[in-house]
Amino acid sequence: YFLNFWGENSAMMEKVVANIAALRDFCKQNGIPVYYTAQPKEQSDEDRALLNDMWGPGLTRSPEQQQVIAALAPDEDDTVLVKWRYSAFHRSPLEEMLKETGRDQLIITGVYAH
């Protein structure tokens, strides 16, 4: 879904995906936890808030595009959190999970990671 604008097979997206995969592999090799965030398949207009303005109805209209692309799919030992807003901390246990693991920094990646 989020790759549609650029084209999943565009040279730029291939480079982005390769870089994210390399970073993820480095983290796993060095004991750095990997967390994924993903929007829920169904969201009310209230939950979507500003996402409606930017993306319209979003993933509810594209169920075939709701998964993380295969090249970056989470492993069994990864954590996938529901992302309700632009902030991954909103309505999620991310902050507590970071505290529990003694982490105080994040490496953020993604097509629209900013």
Secondary structure, DSSP 8 states (H G I E B T S, - for coil): -TTTTT-TTSHHHHHHHHHHHHHHHHHHHTT---EEEE--S---HHHHTHHHHHHTTGGGG-GGG-S--GGG---TTSEEEE--SSSTTTTSSHHHHHHHTT-------STT--
